[in-house]
């Protein structure tokens, strides 16, 4: 009887050990979806833009109370988080930021729940245009019919263009169509960016200096108009 009980006890113990050795089923990770968009895709430097979106589970159920990190990205590199908004009951988040140059924002969700996967999304490119200003301009005609012009240009914002190509433009009275007759790169004179140019043009008309700007960096700028006989 004692031997029989010992055998039965040994079998029961082995069964318990075997059951404990079976690993628990792995937690199934559910995907998450994060959307993001910007309120504007083209702004002046110094202006703000609103970044917003929604965080949901795979079945479209909102994920509330989750932190979303938002970083500014330029040329494929994203910096540190500039904002960490928290999703509301509908899974919606929102942040107002000031981009310093053309680029995009990346929103990232890092899940604290092992059953929910991380996710991220990028906004479209946001073009940020910095100011340019022709601060002076004058044009006069010499005795040989050559029109001489000079002036200065400034970039009052955070960035300065380089090179700074300035066009010398003219239109005859009644036409109102600008024609570029000469171009020159402004140079630093120790105080400001200055330029000078000349063009042979016999007819009287209106002259100006014009900076075309850069499509994703600087505004264009035109000088005051000068009438030359």
Secondary structure, 3 states (H helix, E strand, C coil): CHHHHHHHHHHHHHHHHHHHHCCCCCCCCECEEECCEECCCEEECCCCEEEEEEEEECCCCECCCCEEEEEEEECCEEEEEEEEEECCCCCEEEEEECCCCCEEEEEEECCCCCCECCEEEECCCEEEEECCEEEEEEEEECCCCEEEEEEEEECCCCCCCCCCEEEEEEECCCCCCCEEEEEEECEECCCCEEEEEEEECCCCEEEEEEECCECCCECCEECCCEEEC
